[in-house]
Amino acid sequence: MNRRTLLHATTALGAATLTAGAATRAGAAASEAPGRNRPVRVHVVVFDGVEELDFSAPYEVFSASGHFADREVETRYVAIDGPRTVEAAYGTRLRVDHGWAPEEADLLVVPGGGYARRDDPGVWAEIRRGALPRALAAATRPGLTVSALCTGVMLLSAAGLTSGRPCTTHHRARADLERQGGVLKNARVVDDGDLVTAGGVTSGLDLALWLVRRELGADAALGLEEMLEYEARGTVWTARSSR
């Protein structure tokens, strides 16, 4: 039996479990969960030096997810400095039309980029500048899931959000994440309720597909996999005690 057949065969059983898990996310009161009659609001955070695939893969998954679910999904790029043009790691120039507004989001997605080039724009520059880590630290609230992939997780670490919590990141930054207090898990995606992290670069697809599955159901994730011609990879570690 191939993997897609197995996923279809277990959808009926898995959907109920996944829906229940989404309803009991750590740190989010059930009474404050987003109403089913309004869109899921996803903000993808970008900054100079951000990796192209890190921000574009989750953006496409979330933007397309509304076609496979009964609930609408609103996806936008946001920048801490407000609307502006961001220059990504390989020179792509991205016009960002929305400023920082985490109070309007249900999901924050923080990409990485530039961690190996400490003198260039990217994660290290944002950590040194301090504004984005401070904003991330201040953004947490019941009902908001903060997620990150690749070395974007190190921005969460700089914000103090991964200390003592299960998490993962790009393989070259794992030792740094652990030294800074993260409880490192050897998984493609690590779901600790209101904190969800993923490994390097291409894992942005897996992070977004997992969050779609968690928030919108297995059928939506399966529809996206078929559209993308991509099957979710690797292990998803979940905090079973909180689900």
JOBELJO-V734109 format. One record per backbone hydrogen bond with DSSP energy under -0.5 kcal/mol. NH is the residue of the N-H (numbers start at 0). CO is the residue of the C=O. Records with the same first field share a line. If there is no record, write none. Layout:
NH=CO + CO
This chain:
5=1
6=2
7=3
8=4
9=5
10=6 + 7
13=9
14=10
15=11
16=12
17=13
18=14
19=15
20=16
21=17
22=18
23=19 + 20
24=21
27=24
28=26
31=28
32=29
37=34
39=71
40=38
41=39 + 73
42=106
43=41 + 75
44=42 + 108
45=77
48=86
49=46
50=111
54=50
55=51
56=52
57=53
58=54
59=55
60=56
61=57
62=58
63=59
64=60
65=61
66=63
67=64
68=65
73=39
74=72
75=41
77=43
78=97
81=78
83=95
85=83 + 93
87=85 + 91
88=49
90=87
93=85 + 91
94=92
95=83 + 93
96=94
97=76
99=78
103=100
104=101
105=40
106=40
107=144
108=42
109=146
110=44 + 108
116=113
117=115
119=116
122=112
125=121
126=122
127=123
128=124
129=125
133=129
134=130
135=131
136=132
137=133
138=134 + 135
139=135
143=140
144=105
145=143 + 193
146=107 + 144
147=195
148=109
149=197 + 198
151=148
152=149
153=150
154=150 + 151
155=151
156=152
157=153
158=154
159=156
160=155
163=180
164=161
166=182
172=169
173=169 + 170
176=172
177=173
178=174
179=175
180=177
181=176
182=161 + 164
183=181
184=166
186=184
187=234
188=234
189=196
190=188 + 236
191=189 + 194
193=191
195=145
196=189
197=147
198=187
202=199
203=200
204=201
205=201
206=202
207=203
208=204
209=205
210=206
211=207
212=208
213=209
214=210
215=211
216=211 + 212
220=216
221=217
222=218
223=219
224=220
225=221
226=222
227=223
228=224
229=224
236=188 + 234
238=190
239=237
241=238
242=239
